[in-house]
Amino acid sequence: MINQVFSIVAPLFIIAAVGYFYGSRVRPEMRITNQLIMDIFMPALIFHVMIQDDFSPLQYTNLMFAGMLLMLFSGVVAFFLSRVLGFSWRAFVPSAMFSNWANLGLPLYVFALGEQALGAGVMLVVAGNLLCFTIGTYIYSGRLSGFEVLKTPIIVAVILGGAINALGLSLPQAIDMPIEMMGQVAIPLMLFSLGVRLTRVTWHDSKAGIVMAAFCPIVGVFLAVFLCQLVHLSPLHQSILILFGALPPAVINFMLAEQYNRDPETVASMVLIGNIACVISLPLALWFVLAGTG
């Protein structure tokens, strides 16, 4: 079991570590790369998955519902905890809700559970983005973004891919193949970019970071296990939801906090320490999942 867990998580951490050490040495400007991931490569991956003949978005309805409940419940728990500990709730709550669904989640699901987990992981990314760019931006900014979420390339890819899937259309191979190739770039580049991005955040408020590092896997996995009893999910989707719950805070939290000037240094600390701590928490969550499915 230990060898199996190691073989799954090692590629994730090795690629992220390469990005971290490269970023520490070279200090590359990753803004354009991150923009390409969010605007081109990730939408291409989602679009390609959704237009496959064997992909049925309806089979992921319960999983997306459970994923959204997990994020919302995490936010409620985080709100009360932030009040008790004296943290800014507008900085603490989103970091507890919005985790590394894409950069870390998608590779983790695929390496741990196989290619059949990719479609479910993609739909959780969609669910996460829907909440992040509506409720999340509202928390950070103090105002509701309205229909801005519909303009994000990932959601546009979902709408177009869903429409093509529903109509039973197929794209010519000359078009489908380059889309697939661009999508294949997304997962390793996201891990590399995550490593580089972590060189830019700080240890400024380590207390909040340590609390968040414990909060995400403990509360997330507990809520995921609870929701597995509440919402009807297949064994595969239960495993994915538990891993989803164990993920650390996403870098997008730091980017939004910086954009809206909402304690960006504190959020950066939560992202940094939370992602470092996942070196311990993710293997434990993976062991729990594999032991339950073995």
N, C-alpha and C positions, 0 to 999 in steps of 0.2 A: 504493500500500500504506500509506504514512504517513497519508494522508487517511482511509483506511478504519479504521485503528487508532484515530486520533484521534476519529472519529465514534462509535466504540464505547465508548471509555473516558471521553470527555468527560462524557456524562450522569451516569455513576457518580460522578465526582469533583465535578461541579457540585452535585449534590444533597447529597452528603456535606459539601461545603464550606459550603453554605447552612446545614446543621445545625450545623456547627462555629462559624461566625460568629454565628449566632443564639444558640447555647449560650454563647458567650463574652460576649455582650452581655446576655442576659436571665437566664442561669443557671436554666433551667427545671428542675423536678423531673420527671425522665424515668422514675422507677421504675414508675409506673402505666402509662405508655406502653409501656415495655419488657415489662411483664407482659402487657399486651393483645396485643402482637406474639406472644409465646411461647404465650399461652393461647387466643387467639381468631383473630387474622388469619393467622398461619402455619399453624396446624392447618386453618383453612378453605381455604387455598390447597392444602395437601397433599391434603385430603379431596376437594376439587373435581377435582383432577387425577386422582386414583385412581379416581373413579367414572365417568370417561368411557368410552364404548363401545370406543374404540380404544386404551385403556391396558391393557397387559399387564405386571404386575409381574415375571413370569418373564423378560421380555426384558432386565431390568436386573440379573439375578443376577450375571453376570460382572463388570459394572461396580461393583456394590456390594462384591463380593469383592475386586476390585482396589483400590478406595478404602480398604477396611479394611486391606489389606496395606500400602498406602502410608502410612497413619497409623501402623501398628505398626512398620514398618521405620524411619520417621522417628523414632519414639520410641527405638528401639534405638540409632540413630546419635547422637541427641541425648544419650542417657544417657552414652555413652562420651566425647562431646565435653565434656559438663558436668564429667565427672571430670577431664579433662585441663586445662580452664580454671579449675577451682575454683568452678564455680557450684553452687548447690543443685539437685540433679537433680529434686527434687519440684516446683520452680518452673519449671525450664527445659524438662523433657521434655513436659509437657502443652501448653505454648505452641507447641512444635514440632509436636505431633500434631494439635491441634484448631484449625483455621483458620476463616476467615470464609466457611463454606460457604453460609450463608443471606444475611446482610447484603450481601455483595459477590459471592459465587459465583453465586447465581441470576440477578441482573441481568446479570452478565458473560456467562454462557452464553447467555441469551436475546438480548442485544444483539449478541453475536458470531456466534452460530450459528443463531439463529431460535427460534421458538416450539417447534419440535420438540425442542429441548434441555431444555425445562422439566421434563418427566417424569423424565429422567435426573438432572437437577440435584436434584429433589425427593428422589429415592431416595438420592442421596449425602448429603443433609441427614439423612435417616433413619439411614443407616449411621453418620454422624458423631455423631449424638445417642446412638445405642446405645452407642458406645464411650466418649463423653464422660461419660455419666451412669452408667457402670459402672467401667471402668478409670480414667477421668479423676478421678472423685470418690474412687476408692480411692487414687490417687497423692497427691491433695491432702490427703485426710483421714487416710490410713493405715488405713482400714477399708473393707470392701466393702459397697456399698449394697444388695445383694440384689436384690429385684424392684422397687425404687423407680422404676427406669426405666419400668416398665409403667404408672406413674401419671402420667407426663408427658403433657400434652395432645397433643403432636405424635405420640407413639407410639399414643395412643388413636385419633387421627385415622387413622393408618396401619392399625390393626387394623379399625376400622369401614369405612373406605374399601375395604380389601382384601376384607372379607367381602361388601360390596355388589357389588363388581366380580366376585368369584368366583361369586356367586349369579345374576349377570346381571340384577340389579334396577335400576330407574331411579326417581329421585326426581321428584315433581311439580315443574313449573317454578316454582311459587310458593315452593318450599323451596330448589330448586337455585339460583335466581337470586340471592337474598340471600347464600347461601354463596359464590357466585362473586364477588359484589361485595365482600364482606369480604376474600376472598383477594386481590383486585386491590389492596387497600390495602397489603398486606404489603410488596411489593418497594420502592416509594418510601419508605414509612415506615421500613423497616429501614435504608436508606441515610441518611436524615435522622437517625435515632436514632444511627447509628454516628458521624456527625459530631459530634452533641451529646455523646455519651459520651466522645469523645477529648479534650474540653476538661477532663475530670475526672481524667485520668491524668497522670503526671509523667515528668520526665526523670531521676528519682533515680539510677538505675543505668544510665547510658548505654552502658557497655561491653557488658552483657548484651543491651541493646536493639539495638546495632549488629550484634552477632554473630547475633542472631535475624533481623534484617532481611536479612542475607545468607544465613543458613541456609535459610529457608523457600523462596525461589524456586530456589536452586541445588540443594539436596538434594531438594526436592520435585519439581522438573521432571526431574532425573536419575532418580529412582526411578520417576516416572510413565512416562518413556520406556522404562525397563527393563521395567516391568510390562506395557507395551503389547506387548512381545515375548514375555512369559511367559504372559499371559492372552489368550484369544481375545476381541477387542473389535472392534466395527464402527468405521469411520473416524470417525463422529460421536462415539462413546463414547471413542475414543482422544483426540480433541481436548478433550473435556470433562475427561478424567482429567488431561491435561497442565495445563490451566488450574486444575483443582482443586489440583494440586501446587504451583502458583505462588502460591496465596493466602496472605495474611499471617495472623498469630495472631488468633483471635477474642476479642472483648471478654468472652465468657463465662469465659475464663481468669482475667481480673482479678476477676470477680465471685466465682468459686469460691475463688481465692486469698485474697480478702478474707474470705469466709465462714469458711474454715478457718485463717485467719491463717498462710498459707504464703508468706512474703516478698511481700506484695501490691504493695509499691512497685517491686520488681524486675520482677514480672510486668507491672505497669502500664507500665513503661518499654519492655518488649519489645512489648507491644501497640501503644503509641503510635508508637515508631520503626519497627516493622515495617509499620504501616499507612501511615505517611508515605512510607516507602521504596517502597511498592507503586506510587506514582506513576511510578516508573521501571521497576520489575520487571514489573508487569502488562502495560504496552505491549510490552515485549520478549518476554514469553511469548506474548502475542497475535500479535505479528508472526511468531514461530516457528510457531505453529499455523496461521495463515493462509497462510504461505509453503509449509507442508507440504501443505495441502489445496487450494492454488490450482493 
